[in-house]
């Protein structure tokens, strides 16, 4: 396997073909890859990466990756040309590999409000069809699973009507979006969330409503409304969440909290060390009576309300990616440690 191929795969961050045809954040099982079955890429430490390189026959790169302490998060986010060179990987193919992603990123920034609305509507329709095809907690492993791959292909075909390359939602982006939805739902199931009990229809059935709204990330209502005592405990003012949502989805709340504290996954965020001090800084009442999940829901809303965290214009509120979250200011530097 030559250096150019290796560099082009690593420079994509989520290396779709190299890490599996249908999964991006997760490495599933083949005979020589049983060690990685069910593991989220961002949970890999450097030793796991070295094991993966060894399984792929890339032993020549192991020392460089070990010296630079390359872990799963580095692979997921992508390595720059300088970082690849420091790992003794040639980077001739890097620019070519990054061009499609850069073009889509630039295009999204140039969309008009109406086009952004159209893009959001298409993404939500795809989200609804994805959940319908793979409902509840049944998120299959795709590699080596012919039946699951068949259903995935059927899903992409059924979603072709939502493809529009003019607004950056081409077939490649469609497949990436579907994989991201499934990866996030799989991660939530692994962390104990039960979609069969907690499926929120509002996350997939608001296409008509969102088509009437602009893509403004967060709208802060002017003036004060009368609130119940429970609402008083949670917030000092009112906010209208994106896409007409009445509450922040748990997956969105977790993404916001992880971005704020610069953590890789939720088990790194501790109630006593991170959430309670942040809640005190934000002057949220009744903190100690809430469990970790409730705190993340409340605090993520407060971070948005107080504009300590904002969302990019093209952010998908119901399938929020970490790179769509912008942390504006830290209330307490001690909390991020």
N, C-alpha and C positions, 0 to 999 in steps of 0.2 A: 504494500500500500504506500503510495508516494506521498511526499511532504505536501504537495499542493492540495491533494484530496483531503488530507488530514486538516490542514489549515482552513480550507473552505468550510468544512463541517463545524469546526470549533468556533469560527468567527461568526456563525449564524446564531450562536446562543442556544436556541432551541433547535437542535439539528435534527430535522424531521426524519430524513431517510436514514441517517447514520444511526440514530438512536431508536429506530422503529418506525414503520410506515404510518402508524396511526396514533402513537402516543409520543408526547414531547417531554413532559415533566417526569415520566415514569419509565423505568426500564423493566420490561417484563421477561418472562422466562423462555429461554431456549436451552438446549441441553447443556451448553457450556456457560450459560448465564443464570443458572438457578440461584446463585448467590444474591443476585440483584432483584429477584422476583418481588414485586409489590413495593419496591422502595421508591420514594419520591426523590427526584434528582437533587433538590435543594437540601436534602438531609444527608447527602454523602459527605464524609470527611475526606481528607487527602488520601488516606489508605484505601478507601473505597474506589477513588478515582484511579489509583495505581492498579488495583485489582482489575478494574474494568479495562484499562489499557492493556494489561497482560492478557486478558481474555480475548481482546480484539487483535492480538498479535502485534501490538505497538510498543514492544518492550524498549525500543530505542529511545522513546520519549519519557520513560518513567523517571529517570534521574532528574531531568529538567523540571518536570511537574512536581516532583518531591521537593526539590530545592526551593521552588517558588510557592510551595504550599497551596497548590491549585485544588480547590474542593468543588463540590457539586454546584454551589451557587455561582462560582466563577464560570463553570461550563454553561450553566443556564443563562447567565447574563451575557455571555460572549467575551472573548478575549481580544484585546486590541492588537494591532500589528506589533507594537513594542513588547507587549506581554508575550505574544507568541514567539517572537525572536528570543526573548529571555529564556524560553523553554526549549530552545533549539529546534523550533518548527518553522520551516520556510513559509512565506506568506504571499507568494506571487498571485494566488487566486483569491485573496481576501476581498479586494475591491469589487470584483465581479460578483462574488457571492453576496455582498452586502447591498448591491445596487437595487434589486427589487424591493427590499425592505425600506431602503431610504426613499425610493420613489413613492411608495405608498404612504410613508410618514409625511412627506412633504405635501402630497396631494390632499391628505386629510386636513392639513392646516390651511389650505386654500379654499376649502368648501364654503359655500354660502350658508346662511342659517337654514334655508330651505333644504339644501343638499344634506346638511348634517342631520336634519330631522328625518329625511328619507333614509339615510344610512342607519340611524337609530331604529327606525321602524323595521327595516330589513333584518337587522341583527336580532331584534326581539322576536320576530317571526321565526327565525332560525332557532333561537333559544327554545321557543315553545315546541317546535317540531322535534328538537333533540331530546327534550324531557319526555315527550310522548313516545319516542322510539325506545328510550332507555329510562323507564320510569323508576321512581322510588330509589331503593338502595342497590338496584341491580345494574351496576356499572361494570361491564365485562372487561377482561383483559383481551386485547386485540391480537397481539403477536401470537401466532400459532393457533388462533381460534378462527377457523374458516367461517363459522356461522356468524360470529360477531362482526367480522370483516364484511360479510355479505350485507348485514343490516346497516353497517356504517356506509357502505356504498349506496344502498337504497336511500338512506337519509340524504346523502349529498345530491343524488339525482332529484329527489323530491324538493330539494332546496334550490335547484338551479334557477327557478323563477325569481329568486331574490338576489341573484348575482347582478351587479352593475359595475363594471370596471371603471366607468367614468367617475365614480365617487370613491374609488379605492377598494371596492368590495368585489374583487374578482374571485375566480374559483379557488385559487390558492389561499386567499384570505378566508374564504368560506370554510375550507377544510381546517385551517388553523383555528378559526373561531369555534367550530364544533369540537375540536380536540381540547381546546381550552375549557369549554363548558364541562366536558366529561372529566377532564383532569381535576377541575375544582370540585366537582361533585364527588369524585372518588376520594379526594383528600378529606372532604368533610365526613364521609362515611367512615374513613379510617380513624378519624378523631372522635367518633362516637355520635355524630349527628344522624338522626333518623328522618330521612325524607318522607317515609311512608306516613309518619305521624305529623310532620311539620311542613309538608309541601304547601307553599304559598301561591295560590292561583294568581295573585296580583303580579307575580314575577314574570308571568308568561301571557297574560290576557289583557294587556293594556295597550295594544298596538294602536287602536283607534284613538285612544286618549293621547298617546305620545306623539302621534302624527299632527295633533293640533297645537302642540307645545313647542316652544323654542328649545334650543339645546343649552340654555344657560345652566351652568353646573349647580349653583345654589342660589335660591331666591330668598332673601330675608324680608319678611313682611314688615311693613311700616306700621308703627303704632302697636298697642298691646291689646290682646283679646282676653276675655275672661277665661280663666283656666280652672280646672279641678285641682284639688289639693295634691293629687299624685303628680300632675303635670308641673306644679310649682316646685315639687321636690327635685324634678329632673332638669329643669331648665329655667333660666331667667328671662327668656323671651321666646317668641314663636318663630318657626322656620317652615318653609314649604320645601319638602324634599324633591329631588329631581323626579320627573316622569309621573308626578302626582302620587308618589308613594306615601303611605301613612306611617311607615316605619322603615328603619334601615334593615335590609336583609342581613342575617348573621354573617354570611360570607363576605359581604361588603364591609361590615363593621370590623371583621377580623383583618381584612386587607388594609383598612385605614389604620388600625392600631399597630399592625406589623410595620407599616411604612413610617409611622410616627416614632416608634422606638427602634427602628432599623434592625429588626429581628427577622430571622428566616422563617420561623414557624411558631405557632401559638404556644407550644409548650415552653418556649423560651421566655414568654411574657408571664411574669409572676404577679399574682394579685397584690401581695404585700409590698413587693419591691417596686412595681411599676404602676399598677392600676389605681391603688388607693392613694398614693401620693399625687398622681395626676388629677384624680377626682377632687382632692383637697385644693389643689391649685386652681381648678376650674370652678370651685365652690359648688360642687354637686352635693346634695343632701342625702342622708340615709345610705351612706356608702357601705357600711359594714353589714347591712342586712341583705346585700346583693351578692350573688355568686359571681364567678369569673365571667360567665357568658353574659349575664345581665349588665355587668360593669362595662364590658366591651361595647355593647349596644348603646348604652347611655353615653359613654365617653366619646365614642366615635361621632355621635350626633352633636355633642357639645363642641368637639373640635371643628366640625363643619360650621356650626352656628357662629362660633367665635372667630371663624376664618383663620384658625391656626392651621387648618388643612383645607385645601381646595382640590377640586377635580378638574382635569383637563376638559376642554370643550367636547372632545370626541369620546369621553369616558362612557363605558357601558355600566350603568348604575347597578344592574342585576348580575353582571358578570365582570366585576371590576378587576382590572389588572393593576399590579402594584406600580407600574410605570405611569399610570394615569393619575396617581396621587401625588400632590405637591404639598410638602410640609413647609409652611410659611415661617413658623417661629416656634421655638421651644420655650414653654413656660418655666421649665425647671431642667437644667442640664443634668442634675443628678438622676432624673428619671430615666434617661436614655442609656445609662450604664448597665 
